[in-house]
Amino acid sequence: MMKLLLTSAGVNNKSIHEALVTMLDKPIADCTALCIPTAMYGHPWVGPGVKTWEFISGNSENPMVDLGWKSVGVLELTALPSINRDRWMPLVKETDVFLVSGGDALYLAHWMQQSGFADLLPTLDAVYVGMSAGSMVMAPKIGETFVGWTPPNGGDTALGMVDFSIFPHLDHEMLPENTMADAERWASGMNGPAYAIDDQTAIKVIDGEVEVVSEGNWRRFSS
């Protein structure tokens, strides 16, 4: 069963790092990882180009790829529909950890579904580490506030693999529209539980049990 560590900005403090270690069945140095940069291509701020390379190569400011894994590969979801499933499914099934970048959540949801990766996720015995959009994509919906790339059928529906939505980067100095007041307005339209989390916070989900791991600021909104 997939375990989820849903972060705002990666594994960037001791508490989130310790949470990750406890979720793994073996030490980080013995784990194989696949990074998924797909969401970055859908967002004008982060892809394509330099920032995508920085994420994949472990040279970004958001610790994920550079944590000391046994091996790190790249899984590009937009490419999967054009190659035989036998080429990539065995690799996915034997991977210990998926490192999923930020970017555009609906673009990521679309390609997770188009590639067949979304169907596989619930069956995998692995840890899924999301960052920003990589975390938001697990929600039932993301809210109109975060709609950038528009899916073919419109709307703001994501994968619905958890029953709550996520407002990342709370009170970020570069995002003046991400205040707690903004999060409150966003949450009022979500029709379900929701969390606002800052960059020092993550949400751990194991077997449906939700736990917030934080060295910063966060808030849970009920429906």
Phi, psi and omega in degrees: 000131180296135172254141185245133169237103189257106185253166173270324187217028177094187184270074195250014170210171187297320183295316179292322179297316180295322177298318179298314182301319181289338181278339182278149179276351181207169181300153178307320183294347179255002186260138173267141183231149169238128175263143183239102183270004192309317184302333185295326183292338182272356185241126186296340183279337192234355181195163351283177176121219190299313185295326177295316176299318181300319179295309184298322186272356181078023180253017178271176178272006183243099186298118175209300182287332189261034184266359178102028180296155175301317175208153176228127175240175179246131173244105181263108188294329181294338181275337190298321180298342184264000178235159182297136181301332179294343180283328187240335183297317178300321178299314180298317184292336182259002181280141181275325188219138173248129182248108192248118188288169171278182183143236180250118187294321182286326174298316178296315179301317180301312184282334171298320180284316181297326184278342186090356180295323180298323179292327180285326189312310184295343184268352188273140174265079187208173175251130178256118178250111180258152174232123177055248179301329177295339174269316182301329184298339181283346184284164173297321176204164186254345183091144184301332179307324188256008179284119175242278174294132184261122179294159182307324181263008179072194177080184181230025183285133176250210190277333179069032179274349166233167185260013180232160178252162186231131172252103185272174173057040178301133177057029179289135185297335180269357183232081184296346179269012182246040177281170177297326177296321176296320179296322178298315179297317178300313184296329182295341180256009187269342177054041179175173180298149182207153178235136166257126183229142176269184188286355177256018187231148174218162177241123181260132179231117177228121181053039178082351178276127184254131178224131177270131178244118189210141166244017184224228187238139179202167177206141175257132177251131176267160185289000000 
